[in-house]
Amino acid sequence: MRFTIRTNINKSYKLVFQHFNLELFKALKPPFMPLEVSQFDGSKTGDLVKLKVGPLKQDWVSEIVEDFENEHEIGFIDVGTTLPAPFKQWRHCHRIININENHCVISDEIEYHSSNYLLDIILLLPMYLQFLSRVPQYKKFFAKK
């Protein structure tokens, strides 16, 4: 299952990317979701993010498998290497797209799979809403930068 959420930010794409760090990661924590960060290396190829998620504190480990930067965008891709049930695959492409010197778009491009397609469909609405909740969180966070 795939979906994309885009957020307009009135800051330069390079400034926005400079703040893609642990502080932002914690600010984007989903509402009502217990989340504990046990490791956050950053957003360069080979970096790891290790979490304990949900009330059962299940392990979630993602590895940054690609990072990129040019005059049009900056970003990175994380892939789940250890995922909580019911997820079997996870890929999240984070793109900060340059619009002009004072405006960019953050694009969260999510792809996930569970053990079956019907479950993927059932998970779509809560997953979409969880990432949609990032829009006001991003705006609030970057209004202070």
BANU-47739 format. One record per residue (C-alpha): residue number from 0; y, z, x. Coordinates in nm, 3 decimals. Layout:
residues N
+-----+---------+---------+---------+
: seq :      yy :      zz :      xx :
+-----+---------+---------+---------+
: NUM :       Y :       Z :       X :
...
+-----+---------+---------+---------+
//
This chain:
residues 145
+-----+---------+---------+---------+
: seq :      yy :      zz :      xx :
+-----+---------+---------+---------+
:   0 :   0.000 :   0.000 :   0.000 :
:   1 :   0.347 :  -0.088 :   0.129 :
:   2 :   0.703 :  -0.005 :   0.034 :
:   3 :   1.048 :   0.004 :   0.193 :
:   4 :   1.344 :   0.236 :   0.137 :
:   5 :   1.685 :   0.135 :   0.275 :
:   6 :   1.985 :   0.362 :   0.328 :
:   7 :   2.340 :   0.242 :   0.404 :
:   8 :   2.519 :   0.456 :   0.662 :
:   9 :   2.884 :   0.420 :   0.760 :
:  10 :   2.822 :   0.470 :   1.133 :
:  11 :   2.726 :   0.242 :   1.418 :
:  12 :   2.356 :   0.172 :   1.455 :
:  13 :   2.356 :   0.304 :   1.812 :
:  14 :   2.517 :   0.634 :   1.708 :
:  15 :   2.267 :   0.672 :   1.424 :
:  16 :   1.974 :   0.610 :   1.657 :
:  17 :   2.104 :   0.869 :   1.905 :
:  18 :   2.047 :   1.128 :   1.631 :
:  19 :   1.689 :   1.029 :   1.552 :
:  20 :   1.564 :   1.357 :   1.696 :
:  21 :   1.401 :   1.683 :   1.593 :
:  22 :   1.716 :   1.801 :   1.414 :
:  23 :   1.713 :   1.493 :   1.188 :
:  24 :   1.337 :   1.514 :   1.144 :
:  25 :   1.371 :   1.869 :   1.011 :
:  26 :   1.665 :   1.769 :   0.788 :
:  27 :   1.441 :   1.504 :   0.629 :
:  28 :   1.165 :   1.749 :   0.539 :
:  29 :   1.036 :   1.662 :   0.193 :
:  30 :   1.142 :   1.906 :  -0.076 :
:  31 :   0.868 :   2.147 :  -0.187 :
:  32 :   0.637 :   2.041 :   0.099 :
:  33 :   0.534 :   2.301 :   0.354 :
:  34 :   0.578 :   2.140 :   0.696 :
:  35 :   0.547 :   2.288 :   1.044 :
:  36 :   0.633 :   2.086 :   1.355 :
:  37 :   0.408 :   2.177 :   1.646 :
:  38 :   0.512 :   1.890 :   1.876 :
:  39 :   0.794 :   1.636 :   1.869 :
:  40 :   0.819 :   1.421 :   2.181 :
:  41 :   1.071 :   1.167 :   2.052 :
:  42 :   1.068 :   0.802 :   1.952 :
:  43 :   0.956 :   0.612 :   2.262 :
:  44 :   0.622 :   0.437 :   2.300 :
:  45 :   0.352 :   0.695 :   2.375 :
:  46 :   0.543 :   0.990 :   2.223 :
:  47 :   0.357 :   1.214 :   1.978 :
:  48 :   0.458 :   1.401 :   1.665 :
:  49 :   0.217 :   1.675 :   1.556 :
:  50 :   0.256 :   1.848 :   1.220 :
:  51 :   0.087 :   2.095 :   0.991 :
:  52 :   0.145 :   1.974 :   0.635 :
:  53 :   0.093 :   2.108 :   0.288 :
:  54 :  -0.023 :   2.447 :   0.172 :
:  55 :  -0.353 :   2.402 :   0.361 :
:  56 :  -0.167 :   2.323 :   0.687 :
:  57 :  -0.361 :   2.006 :   0.749 :
:  58 :  -0.310 :   1.827 :   1.081 :
:  59 :  -0.095 :   1.514 :   1.092 :
:  60 :  -0.059 :   1.346 :   1.430 :
:  61 :   0.139 :   1.027 :   1.477 :
:  62 :   0.183 :   0.827 :   1.795 :
:  63 :   0.478 :   0.603 :   1.864 :
:  64 :   0.309 :   0.270 :   1.935 :
:  65 :   0.621 :   0.058 :   1.977 :
:  66 :   0.994 :   0.102 :   2.033 :
:  67 :   1.254 :  -0.174 :   2.036 :
:  68 :   1.626 :  -0.234 :   2.078 :
:  69 :   1.853 :  -0.540 :   2.068 :
:  70 :   2.201 :  -0.623 :   1.938 :
:  71 :   2.066 :  -0.646 :   1.581 :
:  72 :   1.854 :  -0.333 :   1.549 :
:  73 :   1.693 :  -0.031 :   1.713 :
:  74 :   1.372 :   0.127 :   1.602 :
:  75 :   1.019 :   0.242 :   1.654 :
:  76 :   0.681 :   0.240 :   1.485 :
:  77 :   0.458 :   0.542 :   1.441 :
:  78 :   0.092 :   0.521 :   1.352 :
:  79 :  -0.116 :   0.812 :   1.223 :
:  80 :  -0.398 :   0.904 :   1.459 :
:  81 :  -0.501 :   1.221 :   1.274 :
:  82 :  -0.420 :   1.229 :   0.902 :
:  83 :  -0.471 :   1.476 :   0.618 :
:  84 :  -0.685 :   1.381 :   0.322 :
:  85 :  -0.664 :   1.148 :   0.139 :
:  86 :  -0.496 :   0.922 :   0.398 :
:  87 :  -0.706 :   0.694 :   0.618 :
:  88 :  -0.425 :   0.483 :   0.769 :
:  89 :  -0.052 :   0.533 :   0.820 :
:  90 :   0.214 :   0.308 :   0.971 :
:  91 :   0.587 :   0.381 :   0.952 :
:  92 :   0.841 :   0.140 :   1.097 :
:  93 :   1.183 :   0.301 :   1.144 :
:  94 :   1.454 :   0.036 :   1.176 :
:  95 :   1.827 :   0.096 :   1.219 :
:  96 :   1.986 :  -0.240 :   1.145 :
:  97 :   2.331 :  -0.329 :   1.277 :
:  98 :   2.564 :  -0.458 :   1.004 :
:  99 :   2.892 :  -0.418 :   1.195 :
: 100 :   3.045 :  -0.169 :   1.438 :
: 101 :   3.087 :   0.097 :   1.167 :
: 102 :   2.798 :   0.026 :   0.933 :
: 103 :   2.420 :   0.012 :   0.957 :
: 104 :   2.113 :   0.030 :   0.737 :
: 105 :   1.823 :   0.266 :   0.798 :
: 106 :   1.504 :   0.099 :   0.682 :
: 107 :   1.191 :   0.312 :   0.632 :
: 108 :   0.900 :   0.069 :   0.604 :
: 109 :   0.582 :   0.250 :   0.505 :
: 110 :   0.225 :   0.126 :   0.492 :
: 111 :  -0.061 :   0.359 :   0.404 :
: 112 :  -0.419 :   0.342 :   0.285 :
: 113 :  -0.652 :   0.603 :   0.144 :
: 114 :  -1.024 :   0.579 :   0.079 :
: 115 :  -0.974 :   0.340 :  -0.216 :
: 116 :  -0.719 :   0.108 :  -0.370 :
: 117 :  -0.690 :   0.298 :  -0.700 :
: 118 :  -0.595 :   0.614 :  -0.510 :
: 119 :  -0.339 :   0.411 :  -0.311 :
: 120 :  -0.179 :   0.309 :  -0.641 :
: 121 :  -0.181 :   0.668 :  -0.771 :
: 122 :  -0.015 :   0.787 :  -0.448 :
: 123 :   0.257 :   0.522 :  -0.459 :
: 124 :   0.498 :   0.702 :  -0.694 :
: 125 :   0.493 :   1.040 :  -0.516 :
: 126 :   0.514 :   0.871 :  -0.175 :
: 127 :   0.799 :   0.648 :  -0.288 :
: 128 :   0.990 :   0.942 :  -0.436 :
: 129 :   0.935 :   1.147 :  -0.122 :
: 130 :   1.093 :   0.877 :   0.094 :
: 131 :   1.361 :   0.801 :  -0.165 :
: 132 :   1.469 :   1.166 :  -0.126 :
: 133 :   1.564 :   1.074 :   0.232 :
: 134 :   1.856 :   0.860 :   0.113 :
: 135 :   2.086 :   1.154 :   0.025 :
: 136 :   1.947 :   1.355 :   0.318 :
: 137 :   2.037 :   1.077 :   0.563 :
: 138 :   2.383 :   1.040 :   0.408 :
: 139 :   2.451 :   1.414 :   0.425 :
: 140 :   2.322 :   1.442 :   0.782 :
: 141 :   2.523 :   1.147 :   0.915 :
: 142 :   2.841 :   1.243 :   0.728 :
: 143 :   2.864 :   1.531 :   0.978 :
: 144 :   2.816 :   1.311 :   1.288 :
+-----+---------+---------+---------+
//
